[in-house]
């Protein structure tokens, strides 16, 4: 058997309500040169029983260790030239893998990292009008060159060349949020980053169980990115410091604002000062002047109304 072009990796933990629909969206793909690996991360509901109903899925089971570890475990078993990640509550459109393949094979040199446009949804009726529009892409020398605009949301956006994913060591093993952002930073100087602006490539499901809503994991993941930049763990050296700073600041500022609204002055101060220099260079005056006032206001509210 020849190796598949794509290996689709799905980490799953207690997603009995959504995993069947996610797998159905893969089964409906127009492009067929792929394998599917689901890594169950210690589910305690009926997720395993549901996944076992799909004979074309390779199922791996592990004790609960977090999505980063689960994805790495899946990649360790993968045979594909490219790794396509999909979370167990998100959906692909029938054209998704076909369009990714067209993007990859049409570029002069196969890009290390490809990401696709998303649509947010909470009800499937919101997806009825999504069209397979003419393909449009933005090409960059590498991820760092993409600059300030956000070009992906979550690991479900990620299609990564296997050799580059393995070269940078995969996802962090800490059970944190922003593990996708941290991986993107380590892929920062890998040759070729492409963002698919049209058509919409996947649907990001919004619900109360989204891992992204876990505040402590978000804080831990953001701290990890700031720490690794301070320790010079990301590629590019001094020559790419400003490029890294622009992207990191984009991730840190919203967390700093959230910390301010929680009245957590120490946490706000840490994140605020970590992006202070870049915020000045980028003329983020609203952030620079407004968030300290916001943090102090909510701190005082919290101090005088501790139960609210």
KEKE-3310 file (N, C-alpha, C; in steps of 0.2 Angstrom, whole numbers, plus 5000, padded with zeros to 4 digits):
npx = (5004:5002:5008:4997:4991:4986:4986:4974:4971:4963:4960:4951:4940:4927:4916:4904:4892:4896:4906:4902:4896:4907:4916:4908:4908:4921:4920:4913:4921:4927:4940:4950:4962:4967:4971:4963:4965:4960:4962:4958:4957:4956:4942:4926:4913:4902:4910:4920:4913:4906:4915:4921:4912:4916:4924:4934:4942:4957:4959:4966:4969:4972:4977:4970:4978:4978:4975:4986:4996:4988:4987:5000:5003:4994:5001:5012:5009:5005:5005:5005:5010:5006:5000:4984:4974:4960:4947:4937:4924:4922:4919:4922:4920:4913:4923:4935:4948:4951:4953:4964:4973:4975:4980:4992:4999:4999:5008:5025:5035:5032:5022:5027:5017:5000:4985:4967:4952:4939:4922:4911:4900:4885:4873:4868:4861:4866:4876:4872:4872:4885:4897:4907:4918:4927:4944:4955:4971:4983:5000:5015:5033:5036:5028:5030:5031:5019:5013:5003:4989:4976:4977:4972:4961:4962:4968:4961:4962:4975:4986:5000:5016:5022:5036:5041:5033:5037:5051:5051:5046:5033:5017:5016:5018:5012:4996:4988:4979:4981:4991:4991:4995:5008:5014:5013:5022:5034:5035:5038:5049:5049:5049:5038:5021:5004:4989:4972:4960:4948:4939:4928:4935:4933:4922:4919:4914:4904:4901:4896:4906:4918:4935:4943:4937:4941:4948:4960:4968:4970:4977:4989:4994:4996:5006:5016:5020:5025:5035:5044:5048:5055:5065:5072:5067:5061:5062:5073:5080:5089:5086:5073:5066:5056:5046:5042:5037:5027:5017:5016:5011:4999:4992:4993:4988:4973:4971:4977:4968:4957:4961:4962:4948:4944:4949:4962:4975:4990:4991:4987:4996:5008:5006:5003:5016:5024:5021:5022:5033:5031:5018:5019:5027:5019:5009:4998:4988:4975:4975:4987:4984:4971:4968:4976:4968:4956:4959:4962:4949:4941:4948:4945:4932:4930:4937:4929:4917:4917:4909:4904)
npy = (4994:5011:5026:5037:5053:5063:5062:5061:5068:5065:5071:5065:5067:5063:5066:5061:5067:5074:5067:5058:5066:5073:5063:5059:5070:5069:5057:5061:5067:5074:5072:5058:5052:5048:5044:5040:5044:5042:5047:5042:5051:5045:5044:5044:5043:5037:5038:5030:5018:5023:5027:5015:5010:5014:5006:5011:5019:5021:5017:5023:5021:5030:5035:5049:5064:5075:5086:5089:5079:5068:5071:5071:5057:5052:5056:5050:5037:5040:5039:5048:5061:5074:5081:5083:5091:5089:5094:5085:5091:5099:5102:5097:5103:5095:5098:5101:5093:5091:5104:5108:5099:5104:5117:5114:5106:5114:5125:5131:5126:5114:5119:5121:5123:5125:5134:5136:5146:5149:5145:5151:5142:5137:5130:5118:5123:5135:5133:5131:5139:5140:5141:5132:5142:5150:5146:5155:5161:5167:5169:5166:5168:5161:5157:5167:5178:5181:5190:5203:5200:5188:5171:5159:5148:5139:5121:5114:5121:5118:5111:5102:5099:5083:5080:5092:5095:5084:5088:5099:5094:5092:5095:5103:5095:5098:5100:5112:5127:5136:5128:5126:5138:5139:5129:5134:5145:5138:5133:5143:5148:5138:5133:5141:5146:5145:5153:5149:5159:5158:5144:5144:5133:5125:5121:5129:5123:5131:5130:5126:5117:5120:5118:5129:5139:5137:5145:5144:5135:5142:5153:5147:5142:5153:5159:5150:5152:5166:5164:5155:5162:5172:5164:5161:5151:5149:5149:5159:5168:5184:5191:5189:5193:5204:5200:5189:5195:5203:5193:5186:5195:5198:5186:5188:5200:5199:5190:5197:5208:5201:5196:5209:5212:5203:5208:5204:5209:5206:5196:5202:5213:5206:5200:5212:5219:5210:5212:5226:5233:5230:5234:5248:5250:5247:5256:5254:5262:5262:5250:5252:5263:5261:5248:5247:5256:5249:5237:5241:5247:5235:5228:5236:5235:5221:5221:5228:5222:5208:5196:5196)
npz = (5000:4996:5004:5012:5007:5016:5034:5045:5061:5076:5092:5106:5119:5129:5120:5116:5110:5099:5091:5081:5071:5067:5062:5052:5043:5039:5032:5021:5012:4997:4992:4993:4997:5011:5028:5044:5061:5077:5093:5108:5123:5136:5138:5147:5144:5131:5120:5115:5111:5101:5091:5088:5079:5067:5055:5047:5054:5063:5079:5094:5111:5126:5143:5151:5146:5140:5125:5117:5119:5115:5101:5097:5099:5090:5078:5079:5074:5061:5043:5033:5021:5024:5039:5045:5056:5066:5077:5089:5090:5079:5062:5045:5028:5013:5003:5009:5011:4998:4993:5001:4997:4983:4985:4991:4982:4971:4973:4971:4979:4991:5005:5022:5031:5032:5033:5036:5032:5044:5050:5063:5073:5081:5079:5066:5056:5053:5044:5032:5021:5017:5005:4992:4986:4973:4974:4985:4990:5002:5002:5011:5015:5027:5043:5052:5044:5041:5050:5059:5057:5061:5056:5058:5068:5082:5082:5073:5061:5056:5045:5042:5036:5038:5040:5045:5056:5065:5066:5073:5085:5088:5097:5113:5128:5140:5148:5142:5136:5121:5115:5102:5097:5102:5095:5082:5083:5085:5072:5065:5056:5047:5030:5020:5022:5020:5019:5017:5011:5004:4999:5014:5026:5037:5051:5066:5081:5093:5110:5127:5132:5126:5126:5125:5133:5146:5159:5167:5160:5149:5154:5158:5146:5139:5147:5145:5132:5133:5142:5134:5124:5131:5135:5123:5115:5103:5085:5074:5080:5084:5073:5069:5079:5081:5072:5079:5091:5087:5083:5095:5104:5099:5104:5117:5122:5122:5133:5143:5144:5148:5160:5167:5167:5176:5188:5192:5197:5198:5188:5177:5176:5174:5161:5154:5154:5148:5134:5133:5126:5112:5111:5112:5101:5091:5092:5101:5108:5115:5121:5129:5137:5142:5147:5160:5168:5167:5174:5187:5190:5190:5200:5211:5212:5215:5227:5235:5234:5237:5235:5222)
capx = (5000:5006:5007:4992:4994:4985:4984:4969:4972:4957:4960:4944:4939:4920:4913:4899:4887:4898:4911:4899:4895:4914:4918:4903:4911:4927:4918:4910:4926:4928:4946:4950:4969:4969:4969:4960:4967:4957:4966:4954:4961:4953:4935:4922:4906:4901:4914:4924:4908:4904:4921:4922:4907:4918:4930:4940:4946:4961:4958:4971:4967:4977:4975:4969:4984:4977:4975:4993:4999:4984:4989:5007:5002:4992:5006:5017:5006:5003:5009:5004:5014:5004:4995:4978:4971:4953:4945:4931:4918:4922:4917:4924:4915:4916:4929:4941:4954:4953:4956:4970:4978:4976:4984:4999:5002:5000:5014:5031:5038:5027:5023:5027:5011:4994:4979:4961:4947:4934:4916:4909:4893:4882:4868:4870:4857:4871:4881:4868:4874:4892:4898:4913:4919:4934:4950:4960:4976:4989:5006:5021:5039:5035:5023:5032:5030:5011:5012:4998:4982:4975:4976:4969:4958:4962:4972:4957:4965:4981:4988:5007:5020:5024:5043:5042:5030:5042:5057:5050:5044:5026:5014:5019:5015:5008:4989:4986:4976:4986:4996:4992:4999:5015:5017:5014:5028:5040:5035:5038:5053:5049:5048:5031:5015:4999:4982:4967:4955:4942:4932:4928:4938:4930:4917:4921:4908:4904:4897:4899:4911:4924:4941:4946:4934:4945:4953:4966:4972:4972:4983:4995:4997:4999:5012:5021:5022:5029:5041:5048:5051:5060:5071:5074:5066:5058:5067:5074:5085:5087:5084:5066:5063:5051:5041:5039:5034:5020:5012:5015:5007:4992:4989:4994:4984:4966:4972:4978:4962:4952:4964:4960:4941:4944:4952:4968:4981:4996:4991:4986:5003:5013:5005:5004:5023:5027:5019:5023:5037:5028:5012:5021:5030:5013:5004:4991:4987:4969:4977:4992:4981:4964:4968:4977:4962:4951:4961:4961:4942:4938:4951:4942:4925:4931:4939:4923:4911:4920:4905:4900)
capy = (5000:5018:5030:5042:5060:5066:5058:5065:5066:5068:5069:5065:5066:5064:5069:5057:5071:5077:5064:5055:5071:5075:5058:5059:5076:5066:5052:5064:5071:5072:5069:5051:5049:5050:5039:5044:5041:5045:5046:5043:5053:5043:5046:5040:5042:5032:5040:5024:5014:5026:5027:5008:5008:5016:5002:5014:5023:5018:5020:5023:5023:5032:5038:5056:5067:5082:5086:5089:5072:5064:5073:5068:5050:5050:5058:5044:5032:5042:5038:5053:5066:5080:5080:5087:5090:5091:5093:5081:5094:5103:5099:5099:5103:5090:5100:5103:5090:5092:5111:5108:5096:5108:5122:5111:5103:5120:5129:5129:5121:5112:5123:5117:5124:5128:5135:5138:5150:5145:5149:5149:5140:5133:5126:5116:5127:5141:5131:5129:5144:5140:5139:5131:5147:5149:5146:5161:5160:5171:5165:5169:5164:5157:5159:5174:5183:5183:5197:5204:5197:5181:5167:5152:5148:5132:5116:5112:5125:5116:5106:5103:5093:5078:5081:5099:5093:5080:5091:5104:5091:5092:5099:5103:5089:5101:5100:5119:5130:5139:5123:5127:5144:5138:5125:5138:5149:5134:5132:5150:5149:5133:5136:5141:5146:5147:5154:5149:5164:5156:5145:5142:5126:5121:5124:5128:5123:5135:5127:5127:5113:5121:5119:5136:5143:5135:5151:5142:5132:5148:5157:5143:5141:5160:5160:5146:5156:5171:5161:5152:5168:5175:5159:5160:5144:5150:5150:5165:5173:5191:5194:5188:5195:5209:5196:5185:5199:5205:5188:5184:5201:5196:5181:5189:5206:5197:5187:5203:5211:5196:5197:5215:5212:5199:5211:5201:5214:5203:5192:5208:5216:5201:5200:5219:5221:5206:5215:5233:5236:5229:5238:5255:5251:5246:5261:5251:5266:5260:5245:5254:5267:5259:5242:5248:5258:5244:5232:5245:5247:5229:5226:5239:5232:5215:5222:5231:5217:5201:5190:5198)
capz = (5000:4996:5010:5011:5006:5022:5040:5049:5068:5080:5099:5108:5126:5131:5115:5113:5107:5093:5087:5075:5066:5065:5058:5046:5039:5036:5027:5015:5009:4990:4991:4997:4999:5018:5034:5050:5067:5082:5099:5114:5128:5142:5139:5152:5142:5126:5115:5112:5108:5095:5087:5086:5074:5060:5053:5043:5058:5067:5086:5099:5117:5131:5149:5150:5146:5136:5118:5114:5120:5111:5094:5096:5099:5083:5073:5079:5070:5055:5037:5028:5020:5028:5045:5045:5063:5067:5084:5089:5090:5073:5056:5038:5022:5008:4999:5013:5010:4991:4992:5004:4992:4978:4988:4993:4975:4966:4975:4968:4984:4996:5011:5028:5036:5028:5037:5032:5035:5047:5052:5069:5072:5086:5076:5060:5051:5051:5039:5025:5015:5016:4998:4989:4982:4970:4979:4985:4995:5004:5003:5014:5015:5033:5047:5055:5039:5040:5054:5064:5056:5064:5051:5060:5075:5084:5079:5067:5056:5055:5040:5043:5033:5043:5042:5049:5063:5068:5067:5079:5091:5089:5102:5120:5132:5145:5147:5142:5130:5117:5113:5094:5095:5104:5090:5076:5084:5083:5065:5063:5051:5042:5023:5017:5025:5016:5022:5012:5012:5001:5003:5021:5026:5042:5055:5073:5085:5099:5115:5134:5133:5122:5130:5125:5139:5152:5160:5170:5155:5144:5157:5158:5139:5137:5151:5142:5126:5135:5145:5129:5120:5135:5135:5116:5113:5097:5080:5071:5083:5085:5066:5068:5086:5080:5069:5084:5096:5084:5084:5102:5107:5097:5108:5124:5124:5124:5139:5148:5145:5152:5167:5169:5169:5182:5193:5194:5195:5197:5182:5172:5176:5170:5153:5151:5154:5143:5128:5133:5121:5106:5110:5110:5094:5086:5094:5103:5113:5118:5126:5134:5142:5144:5151:5167:5171:5168:5179:5193:5192:5192:5206:5217:5213:5218:5234:5239:5233:5236:5233:5216)
cpx = (5004:5004:5001:4995:4992:4984:4980:4969:4966:4958:4953:4944:4931:4916:4907:4893:4889:4903:4908:4898:4902:4916:4914:4906:4917:4925:4915:4915:4927:4935:4947:4957:4971:4968:4966:4962:4964:4960:4961:4958:4958:4946:4931:4915:4906:4905:4917:4919:4906:4909:4922:4917:4910:4925:4935:4944:4950:4961:4963:4968:4973:4974:4974:4976:4984:4978:4982:4996:4995:4986:4996:5007:4999:4997:5011:5015:5005:5008:5009:5009:5013:4999:4990:4974:4964:4950:4938:4924:4917:4920:4921:4919:4918:4922:4935:4947:4956:4956:4963:4975:4980:4981:4992:5002:5003:5006:5020:5035:5033:5028:5023:5021:5006:4988:4973:4956:4942:4927:4914:4902:4891:4876:4869:4866:4862:4876:4878:4870:4881:4894:4906:4916:4926:4939:4954:4965:4980:4995:5012:5027:5039:5030:5024:5031:5023:5009:5006:4991:4982:4973:4973:4966:4958:4966:4968:4959:4971:4982:4996:5011:5023:5032:5044:5039:5034:5048:5056:5048:5037:5023:5017:5015:5011:5000:4986:4982:4982:4992:4997:4996:5006:5018:5018:5021:5034:5041:5037:5043:5054:5046:5041:5025:5010:4992:4977:4961:4948:4943:4933:4930:4935:4926:4919:4915:4909:4899:4900:4905:4917:4930:4944:4943:4937:4950:4960:4971:4974:4978:4989:4998:5000:5006:5018:5024:5027:5036:5046:5051:5056:5066:5074:5073:5063:5063:5068:5079:5084:5084:5076:5062:5056:5045:5038:5035:5027:5015:5011:5010:5000:4988:4989:4989:4977:4966:4973:4972:4957:4955:4962:4952:4940:4946:4958:4974:4988:4997:4991:4993:5008:5012:5006:5011:5026:5026:5020:5027:5034:5022:5014:5023:5024:5007:4997:4989:4981:4971:4982:4988:4975:4964:4970:4971:4957:4953:4960:4954:4939:4941:4947:4935:4925:4933:4933:4917:4914:4916:4902:4905)
cpy = (5006:5022:5036:5049:5064:5060:5063:5063:5069:5066:5069:5064:5068:5068:5065:5061:5073:5073:5060:5060:5073:5070:5058:5065:5074:5061:5055:5068:5069:5069:5063:5049:5051:5044:5043:5040:5045:5042:5047:5045:5051:5044:5041:5040:5037:5034:5034:5020:5017:5026:5020:5006:5010:5012:5005:5019:5019:5021:5018:5025:5025:5035:5046:5060:5074:5081:5086:5083:5068:5065:5070:5060:5048:5051:5052:5038:5033:5040:5043:5058:5073:5077:5085:5086:5093:5089:5089:5084:5099:5099:5102:5099:5098:5092:5102:5100:5091:5099:5111:5105:5100:5114:5119:5109:5109:5125:5126:5124:5120:5115:5119:5118:5128:5128:5137:5142:5146:5149:5146:5147:5136:5128:5125:5120:5133:5139:5130:5133:5144:5137:5137:5136:5146:5150:5152:5160:5166:5167:5169:5165:5159:5160:5166:5179:5185:5189:5197:5200:5190:5176:5160:5153:5140:5127:5113:5116:5122:5110:5107:5097:5089:5079:5087:5098:5089:5084:5096:5101:5090:5096:5098:5098:5092:5102:5108:5121:5133:5135:5124:5133:5143:5134:5129:5143:5144:5132:5138:5151:5143:5136:5135:5141:5149:5148:5154:5154:5162:5149:5143:5134:5122:5125:5123:5129:5127:5132:5128:5123:5114:5122:5126:5141:5141:5140:5149:5139:5138:5152:5153:5142:5148:5161:5156:5149:5162:5169:5158:5157:5171:5170:5158:5153:5144:5151:5157:5170:5180:5194:5194:5190:5199:5205:5192:5189:5201:5199:5186:5189:5200:5191:5184:5195:5204:5194:5192:5207:5207:5196:5203:5215:5207:5202:5208:5205:5211:5200:5197:5211:5212:5201:5207:5220:5216:5208:5223:5236:5236:5233:5245:5255:5250:5251:5259:5255:5265:5255:5247:5258:5265:5253:5243:5251:5253:5239:5235:5245:5241:5226:5229:5236:5225:5215:5224:5226:5210:5195:5191:5197)
cpz = (5000:5002:5008:5010:5013:5028:5044:5056:5072:5087:5101:5116:5128:5126:5112:5109:5100:5088:5081:5070:5063:5060:5051:5041:5036:5030:5021:5011:5001:4988:4995:4999:5006:5022:5039:5056:5073:5089:5105:5120:5135:5143:5144:5150:5136:5120:5111:5109:5101:5090:5084:5081:5067:5059:5050:5047:5062:5074:5090:5106:5122:5137:5147:5151:5143:5129:5114:5114:5115:5103:5093:5095:5092:5078:5073:5075:5063:5049:5032:5027:5023:5034:5045:5052:5063:5074:5084:5090:5084:5067:5050:5033:5017:5004:5002:5011:5002:4990:4995:5000:4986:4979:4988:4986:4970:4967:4973:4973:4990:5003:5017:5032:5032:5034:5033:5036:5038:5048:5059:5069:5079:5084:5068:5054:5049:5046:5032:5019:5014:5009:4996:4984:4978:4975:4979:4991:4996:5005:5006:5014:5021:5037:5050:5050:5038:5045:5058:5063:5058:5058:5052:5067:5077:5080:5073:5061:5053:5050:5040:5040:5039:5045:5046:5056:5067:5070:5073:5085:5093:5095:5109:5123:5138:5143:5147:5136:5127:5114:5105:5093:5097:5098:5084:5077:5083:5076:5061:5057:5046:5035:5021:5022:5021:5020:5016:5014:5010:4998:5010:5021:5032:5047:5062:5077:5091:5104:5122:5135:5130:5127:5131:5131:5146:5154:5162:5164:5150:5147:5157:5151:5137:5141:5148:5136:5128:5138:5139:5125:5124:5136:5128:5114:5106:5091:5078:5074:5084:5078:5066:5075:5085:5077:5075:5089:5093:5085:5091:5106:5105:5101:5115:5126:5126:5131:5145:5149:5149:5159:5171:5171:5175:5189:5196:5192:5194:5190:5176:5171:5172:5163:5150:5150:5149:5136:5127:5127:5114:5105:5109:5103:5089:5088:5096:5109:5118:5123:5131:5139:5145:5149:5159:5171:5172:5173:5186:5195:5194:5199:5212:5218:5216:5225:5238:5239:5232:5233:5226:5210)
residu = (UNK:UNK:UNK:UNK:UNK:UNK:UNK:UNK:UNK:UNK:UNK:UNK:UNK:UNK:UNK:UNK:UNK:UNK:UNK:UNK:UNK:UNK:UNK:UNK:UNK:UNK:UNK:UNK:UNK:UNK:UNK:UNK:UNK:UNK:UNK:UNK:UNK:UNK:UNK:UNK:UNK:UNK:UNK:UNK:UNK:UNK:UNK:UNK:UNK:UNK:UNK:UNK:UNK:UNK:UNK:UNK:UNK:UNK:UNK:UNK:UNK:UNK:UNK:UNK:UNK:UNK:UNK:UNK:UNK:UNK:UNK:UNK:UNK:UNK:UNK:UNK:UNK:UNK:UNK:UNK:UNK:UNK:UNK:UNK:UNK:UNK:UNK:UNK:UNK:UNK:UNK:UNK:UNK:UNK:UNK:UNK:UNK:UNK:UNK:UNK:UNK:UNK:UNK:UNK:UNK:UNK:UNK:UNK:UNK:UNK:UNK:UNK:UNK:UNK:UNK:UNK:UNK:UNK:UNK:UNK:UNK:UNK:UNK:UNK:UNK:UNK:UNK:UNK:UNK:UNK:UNK:UNK:UNK:UNK:UNK:UNK:UNK:UNK:UNK:UNK:UNK:UNK:UNK:UNK:UNK:UNK:UNK:UNK:UNK:UNK:UNK:UNK:UNK:UNK:UNK:UNK:UNK:UNK:UNK:UNK:UNK:UNK:UNK:UNK:UNK:UNK:UNK:UNK:UNK:UNK:UNK:UNK:UNK:UNK:UNK:UNK:UNK:UNK:UNK:UNK:UNK:UNK:UNK:UNK:UNK:UNK:UNK:UNK:UNK:UNK:UNK:UNK:UNK:UNK:UNK:UNK:UNK:UNK:UNK:UNK:UNK:UNK:UNK:UNK:UNK:UNK:UNK:UNK:UNK:UNK:UNK:UNK:UNK:UNK:UNK:UNK:UNK:UNK:UNK:UNK:UNK:UNK:UNK:UNK:UNK:UNK:UNK:UNK:UNK:UNK:UNK:UNK:UNK:UNK:UNK:UNK:UNK:UNK:UNK:UNK:UNK:UNK:UNK:UNK:UNK:UNK:UNK:UNK:UNK:UNK:UNK:UNK:UNK:UNK:UNK:UNK:UNK:UNK:UNK:UNK:UNK:UNK:UNK:UNK:UNK:UNK:UNK:UNK:UNK:UNK:UNK:UNK:UNK:UNK:UNK:UNK:UNK:UNK:UNK:UNK:UNK:UNK:UNK:UNK:UNK:UNK:UNK:UNK:UNK:UNK:UNK:UNK:UNK:UNK:UNK:UNK:UNK:UNK:UNK:UNK:UNK:UNK:UNK:UNK:UNK:UNK:UNK:UNK)
# end
